[in-house]
Amino acid sequence: MSTLVIRNARVMQCRPPFEVLEGADVVIRDSVIQAVGPGAAAGIQADRTIDAKGRTLIPGNICSHHHYYSGLSRGMLISAGPQTDFIQVLKEWWWRLDRGLDEEACYYSSLICSLDAIAAGTTCIIDHHASPSFIKGSLSAIAKGLEETGLRGATCYEVTDRNNGMKEVEEGVEENVRFAQEVDEKKKAGPVLVEAMIGGHAPFTLPDEALSLMGQAVKKTGRGVHLHVAEDKYDVIHSHHIYNKDIVTRLEEHDLINSKALLVHALHLSEGEIEAINSHDAFIAHNPRSNMNNHVGYLKNITKVRNLVLGTDGCGGNMFEEIKIGFFKHKDEGGPFWPADFLAALNRGARLAERIFDDGRRFGDIAPGFTADLVLLDYKAPTPLVSENAASHFVWGMSSNAVDTVIIDGRLVMEDRAFTNGINAEQIYAEAQKVAKRVWKTVDKIKS
């Protein structure tokens, strides 16, 4: 049993009432926080001690929806046709990219997305993966990148019929089930760092036969579904045109919405559909930057969502950026939420993680019994930082530039802004550039 002690920290909770405690020690044994408070480490024989020097310690941020397959897309140099609506954006850009990914590309996408996330103070990523030319084994490649960097996460394959009909659907479902069973085998040796979900692209590329297979996979594996819904009005129109049903009704008919379900975007769902999702105690992930980039609209019913969490939809793993833009966009829309509401939504990703891992571990607080996923910030507060204004400091002042040290599962994965565990970030990024160039050449030959 190893003991890590953090001394003299300003401990800031990111869940209401956002308590701030000055001059606190934090005692961690293996992966679990044992004690918190002034003098809590007195007499403790530690294997490692960190002097926080009054810096701010927060629970690690959680990205509740990401696309690791986008990791090599930054500045992608390809020729593309018109992109005047959401479907054209998908066909001309993202659906070509994911078809160009192979095992090496998936692995390096995972590595660099994980390193970027850790450097930004994110300790858990909920990923939603697609690589139609490399389905079987793809989730293991994603998990490998997460595990090697020490980042907590979950991944799944987005089942779809968009390229190869039901054959592609079946292969996607099989990959979700295969990976969940792989995780179950690992769990026999102890708690895992990476979990599984049952993924699906969006209802407009999922016929009833696909939803049925996904429902069976949910039941077989005990995992929750991770699915885009109503990101664009087309998804709603398609459901009404082809099935004469609301999207949520279709999902309910196949037992896909439960307390482990993660539905993403939900921009154009009706208030009644939001209420139905709430009745299942499911989660809805809000992705402000992606919604703005794709010009798909705003989550008008955001205040009606019970379990609102924040994601990026592939726009990186920096939740300091996401929460700021999310808050400003909300105010621009005339919404009533304040920084406290958005910080509560960000921290609610911890409740989602608890349901995904479903093994008794607790996340999102700096308190005895909680898993030690922590971030030490070198944040220079120009005004008093107290419980009453902590959320405002988080949204208006704190940023990834202040991230100094990151602890995940009780292990130091970044210290003094340098990656640990033998990670050679420069080498990984250099190799990723080579892989990206190769992928771009492949994608440029793929027709929409």
C-alpha atoms as one frame of an Amber mdcrd trajectory, in Angstrom:
protein
   0.000   0.000   0.000   1.480   3.356  -1.064   0.716   6.696   0.525   0.746
  10.058  -1.225   0.338  13.260   0.791  -0.496  16.717  -0.505   0.211  19.424
   2.054  -0.942  23.006   2.422  -3.480  23.117  -0.421  -6.489  25.283  -1.024
  -9.079  22.554  -1.536 -11.952  23.631  -3.781 -14.960  21.411  -4.333 -16.669
  21.672  -7.723 -20.072  20.442  -6.612 -22.537  22.741  -4.811 -22.016  24.390
  -2.362 -18.463  24.634  -3.790 -16.728  24.603  -0.435 -13.250  26.134  -0.288
 -10.896  25.013   2.478  -7.567  26.764   3.038  -4.360  25.183   4.327  -5.584
  21.616   3.931  -3.683  18.353   3.699  -4.927  15.456   1.576  -3.894  11.889
   2.376  -4.176   9.293  -0.412  -3.597   5.576   0.059  -3.341   3.685  -3.195
  -6.223   5.171  -5.219  -8.495   6.394  -2.415  -8.567   9.642  -0.451  -8.284
   8.859   3.267  -8.298  12.253   4.979  -8.731  15.937   4.105  -8.226  19.020
   6.239  -5.719  21.202   8.082  -3.240  18.916   9.813  -4.767  15.777   8.279
  -1.307  14.493   7.333   0.227  14.965  10.770   2.253  11.891  11.735   1.647
  10.211   8.364   4.629   8.353   6.878   4.220   9.054   3.179   5.921   7.396
   0.230   5.648  10.734  -1.558   4.789  14.244  -0.373   3.794  17.228  -2.523
   3.916  20.705  -1.036   1.019  22.517  -2.686   2.278  25.869  -1.351  -1.248
  27.213  -1.162  -2.125  26.296  -4.724  -5.665  25.220  -5.567  -6.603  21.531
  -5.622  -9.779  20.567  -7.491 -11.437  17.294  -8.483 -10.384  16.312 -12.007
 -12.596  17.552 -14.822 -14.634  15.016 -16.785 -15.384  15.227 -20.501 -18.697
  13.425 -20.816 -18.623  13.101 -24.608 -15.598  13.053 -26.921 -14.648  11.610
 -30.307 -11.101  10.305 -30.142 -11.254   9.472 -33.833 -11.030  13.238 -34.445
  -7.554  13.337 -32.894  -5.722  13.518 -36.221  -8.133  15.923 -37.916  -6.761
  19.231 -36.649  -6.035  21.379 -39.717  -6.694  18.394 -41.985  -5.601  19.190
 -45.553  -8.082  17.504 -47.888 -10.328  18.615 -50.711 -14.003  18.657 -49.803
 -17.274  19.489 -51.489 -20.032  21.868 -50.353 -20.854  21.926 -46.639 -23.996
  24.039 -46.491 -25.913  21.828 -44.045 -25.153  19.337 -41.306 -25.500  16.228
 -43.472 -23.027  17.641 -45.990 -20.583  18.378 -43.153 -20.828  14.746 -42.082
 -20.466  13.333 -45.587 -17.701  15.657 -46.764 -15.643  15.659 -43.595 -16.247
  13.338 -40.648 -17.571  10.276 -42.488 -14.605  10.405 -44.826 -12.137  10.815
 -41.969 -13.409   7.866 -39.956 -13.291   5.620 -43.044  -9.607   6.486 -43.409
  -8.621   5.276 -39.934  -6.724   2.043 -39.291  -5.361   0.507 -36.094  -2.271
   2.705 -35.916  -4.304   5.851 -36.518  -6.811   4.905 -33.809  -3.999   4.236
 -31.342  -2.212   7.534 -31.998  -5.496   9.426 -31.937  -6.081   7.973 -28.482
  -2.572   8.781 -27.277  -2.594  12.421 -28.297  -6.203  13.048 -27.235  -5.358
  11.557 -23.841  -2.201  13.643 -23.414  -4.050  16.796 -24.442  -6.788  16.024
 -21.931  -4.407  15.376 -19.041  -2.481  18.572 -19.766  -5.795  20.445 -19.608
  -6.739  19.003 -16.220  -9.185  16.382 -17.485  -8.986  13.062 -15.643 -11.780
  11.094 -17.352 -12.972  10.935 -20.972 -16.184   9.315 -22.225 -15.327   8.451
 -25.838 -17.580   7.652 -28.804 -15.598   5.954 -31.555 -15.943   5.260 -35.298
 -13.570   3.640 -37.796 -15.640   1.713 -40.388 -12.555   0.295 -42.127 -11.248
  -1.048 -38.817 -14.092  -2.101 -36.526 -13.041  -5.311 -34.778 -10.364  -4.473
 -32.242 -10.753  -0.705 -32.619 -11.965  -0.183 -29.048  -8.955  -2.073 -27.703
  -6.700   0.307 -29.644  -8.489   3.293 -28.087  -8.283   1.739 -24.619  -4.561
   1.092 -25.063  -3.880   4.791 -25.570  -5.928   5.695 -22.503  -4.249   3.112
 -20.312  -0.705   3.924 -21.414  -1.148   7.594 -20.545  -2.947   6.800 -17.285
  -6.189   8.549 -18.225  -9.497   7.198 -16.960 -12.209   6.708 -19.532 -14.860
   4.698 -21.302 -15.282   3.987 -24.989 -17.762   2.401 -27.379 -18.270   1.885
 -31.095 -20.889   4.018 -32.816 -23.132   1.473 -34.525 -24.422   2.704 -37.899
 -25.684   1.445 -41.251 -24.360   4.426 -43.215 -21.657   2.600 -45.187 -22.542
  -1.071 -45.438 -26.074  -1.582 -44.193 -26.894  -4.229 -41.621 -23.525  -5.941
 -42.021 -21.878  -2.830 -40.633 -24.492  -2.633 -37.878 -23.792  -6.194 -36.816
 -20.032  -5.659 -36.826 -20.423  -2.523 -34.683 -22.623  -4.278 -32.144 -20.210
  -7.222 -32.034 -17.300  -4.870 -31.318 -19.185  -3.229 -28.458 -20.002  -6.600
 -26.920 -16.491  -7.970 -27.522 -14.863  -5.009 -25.807 -17.292  -5.129 -22.861
 -16.381  -8.787 -22.381 -12.677  -7.897 -22.615 -13.197  -5.342 -19.842 -15.073
  -7.909 -17.744 -12.084 -10.239 -17.981  -9.744  -7.460 -16.831 -12.039  -6.667
 -13.899 -11.417 -10.131 -12.482  -7.946  -8.870 -11.539  -9.235  -5.643  -9.971
 -10.733  -2.248 -10.828 -10.169  -1.103 -14.414  -9.142   2.290 -15.751 -11.197
   2.014 -18.959 -14.812   0.860 -19.167 -17.233   0.040 -21.994 -20.544   1.379
 -23.250 -22.825   0.411 -26.149 -22.440   3.062 -28.834 -24.654   4.198 -31.659
 -24.230   6.981 -34.209 -27.652   8.634 -34.446 -31.200   7.327 -34.963 -31.282
   8.424 -38.613 -28.584   5.836 -39.415 -30.090   3.198 -37.115 -33.076   1.221
 -38.421 -35.248  -0.639 -35.941 -33.232  -3.814 -36.501 -30.121  -1.945 -35.352
 -31.817  -0.529 -32.264 -33.039  -4.028 -31.422 -29.501  -5.437 -31.589 -28.211
  -2.558 -29.475 -30.935  -3.209 -26.899 -29.882  -6.837 -26.729 -26.254  -5.750
 -26.265 -27.235  -3.427 -23.405 -29.044  -6.281 -21.693 -26.253  -8.802 -22.331
 -23.390  -6.608 -21.118 -25.113  -4.536 -18.421 -23.727  -1.371 -20.023 -25.489
   1.850 -20.942 -26.019   3.237 -24.414 -24.013   6.221 -25.729 -25.902   7.751
 -28.632 -26.289  11.014 -30.573 -29.888  12.256 -30.645 -31.412  15.269 -32.395
 -28.095  17.003 -33.031 -29.717  18.428 -36.141 -33.376  18.846 -37.067 -32.848
  16.248 -39.800 -32.697  13.518 -37.145 -36.132  14.512 -35.830 -37.635  14.899
 -39.298 -36.251  11.524 -40.382 -37.789   9.815 -37.348 -41.186  11.367 -38.016
 -41.004  10.727 -41.771 -39.804   7.123 -41.744 -41.224   5.846 -38.452 -43.941
   8.378 -37.564 -42.517   8.459 -34.037 -40.493  10.729 -31.816 -36.846   9.707
 -31.442 -37.196   9.005 -27.725 -40.215   6.777 -28.365 -38.142   4.676 -30.765
 -35.371   4.324 -28.187 -37.788   3.428 -25.408 -39.392   0.731 -27.542 -36.016
  -1.016 -27.667 -35.211  -0.539 -23.951 -32.275   1.743 -24.713 -32.924   4.465
 -22.135 -32.063   3.730 -18.515 -30.040   5.301 -15.697 -26.765   4.417 -17.450
 -27.777   5.915 -20.800 -25.873   8.885 -22.219 -27.749  10.789 -24.926 -25.767
  13.466 -26.710 -26.837  16.920 -28.005 -30.658  16.548 -27.765 -30.984  20.044
 -29.267 -34.240  19.456 -31.091 -36.043  17.092 -28.744 -39.406  18.254 -27.479
 -39.964  19.160 -23.851 -41.980  15.946 -23.522 -39.032  13.902 -24.783 -36.717
  15.619 -22.285 -39.190  14.758 -19.526 -39.218  11.129 -20.688 -35.407  11.007
 -20.551 -35.534  12.524 -17.064 -38.010   9.865 -15.973 -35.374   7.224 -16.798
 -32.741   9.210 -14.844 -30.554   9.195 -17.972 -27.889  11.775 -18.887 -27.795
  14.391 -21.642 -24.405  15.717 -22.792 -24.266  19.351 -23.900 -21.478  20.223
 -26.381 -21.477  24.015 -26.886 -18.422  24.429 -29.136 -19.401  21.657 -31.521
 -22.995  22.873 -31.749 -21.770  26.351 -32.669 -19.201  25.035 -35.142 -21.753
  22.880 -36.955 -24.452  25.575 -36.744 -27.041  23.054 -35.590 -28.819  25.163
 -32.998 -28.995  25.501 -29.226 -30.332  23.290 -26.449 -33.377  25.451 -25.722
 -34.619  23.027 -23.071 -31.313  23.031 -21.181 -32.972  24.133 -17.944 -35.387
  21.189 -18.166 -32.617  18.551 -18.212 -32.210  16.747 -14.886 -28.832  15.108
 -15.525 -27.016  17.671 -17.662 -23.320  16.989 -18.282 -20.718  18.688 -20.501
 -18.792  17.231 -23.431 -16.803  18.466 -26.408 -17.995  16.217 -29.270 -14.431
  15.893 -30.479 -13.353  19.522 -29.929 -10.496  18.446 -27.667 -10.481  17.489
 -24.005 -10.146  20.943 -22.432 -13.140  21.426 -20.164 -11.944  24.811 -18.933
 -12.486  26.053 -22.489 -15.775  24.201 -22.900 -17.381  25.530 -19.742 -16.431
  29.131 -20.565 -17.822  29.000 -24.085 -20.859  27.085 -22.857 -21.596  29.757
 -20.264 -21.090  32.678 -22.661 -23.214  31.077 -25.381 -25.955  30.410 -22.832
 -25.994  34.043 -21.756 -26.021  35.086 -25.422 -29.151  32.958 -25.824 -30.745
  34.784 -22.892 -30.573  31.751 -20.605 -30.884  31.936 -16.792 -27.904  29.745
 -15.809 -24.948  31.197 -13.917 -21.393  29.872 -13.452 -22.565  27.683 -10.567
 -25.048  25.894 -12.837 -22.393  25.135 -15.440 -19.795  24.014 -12.894 -22.423
  21.715 -11.349 -23.084  20.246 -14.821 -19.368  19.707 -15.427 -18.970  17.991
 -12.059 -22.090  15.875 -12.676 -19.937  13.910 -15.093 -18.677  12.211 -11.931
 -22.139  10.746 -11.322 -22.116   9.478 -14.907 -18.680   7.920 -14.373 -19.893
   6.204 -11.208 -22.720   4.564 -13.139 -20.462   3.589 -16.037 -17.849   1.948
 -13.779 -20.586   0.608 -11.476 -18.180  -0.885  -8.927 -18.697   1.293  -5.874
 -15.978   3.806  -6.667 -16.921   7.445  -6.118 -15.661  10.395  -8.159 -15.834
  14.172  -8.219 -15.170  15.199  -4.609 -12.073  15.722  -2.497 -13.279  13.805
   0.515 -12.531  10.546   2.338 -13.674   7.500   0.388 -13.502   9.180  -3.020
 -11.148   8.077  -5.769  -8.093  10.328  -6.047  -8.614  11.945  -9.461  -7.229
  15.396  -8.690  -5.762  18.475 -10.371  -3.429  20.978  -8.722  -3.755  24.456
 -10.198  -1.227  27.253 -10.023  -4.071  29.776 -10.181  -3.296  33.324  -9.097
  -6.575  34.619  -7.685  -6.688  38.427  -7.954  -9.663  38.539  -5.567 -10.593
  36.359  -2.579 -11.507  32.796  -3.617 -14.175  31.563  -1.226 -17.086  29.128
  -1.368 -19.547  31.837  -2.402 -17.608  32.829  -5.550 -15.668  29.656  -6.371
 -17.776  28.853  -9.446 -17.236  32.357 -10.806 -13.474  31.971 -10.367 -13.668
  28.666 -12.247 -15.538  30.107 -15.231 -14.032  33.591 -15.391 -10.478  33.025
 -14.201  -9.215  29.458 -14.112  -7.858  27.872 -17.272  -5.780  24.944 -18.466
  -2.768  27.276 -18.334  -2.891  26.893 -14.548  -2.764  23.062 -14.583   0.421
  22.024 -12.795  -0.018  18.476 -11.490  -2.567  15.753 -12.321  -3.330  12.671
 -10.236  -5.515   9.867 -11.609  -6.432   6.810  -9.572  -3.931   7.959  -6.959
  -1.060   8.028  -9.478   0.889  11.063 -10.610   0.429  11.253 -14.391   1.677
  14.823 -14.723   3.851  16.770 -12.301   5.209  20.291 -12.675   3.631  20.325
 -16.156   5.642  17.280 -17.273   4.178  13.860 -18.064   5.355  10.984 -15.886
   5.336   7.180 -16.332   8.048   7.371 -18.973   5.788   9.194 -21.437   7.831
  10.841 -24.189   5.314  13.401 -25.390   7.579  14.936 -28.025   8.131  11.559
 -29.648   4.430  10.709 -29.572   3.411  13.997 -31.173   6.127  13.695 -33.825
   4.941  10.208 -34.761   1.316  11.353 -34.707   2.140  13.959 -37.345   3.501
  11.240 -39.622   0.397   9.113 -39.094  -1.862  12.133 -39.684  -0.219  12.910
 -43.036  -0.749   9.316 -44.126  -4.389   9.369 -43.009  -5.023  12.647 -44.817
  -3.741  11.175 -48.078  -6.098   8.247 -47.630  -9.060  10.446 -46.778  -8.435
  12.692 -49.781  -9.017   9.670 -52.042 -12.281   8.702 -50.323 -15.424   9.970
 -52.007 -18.274  11.358 -49.939
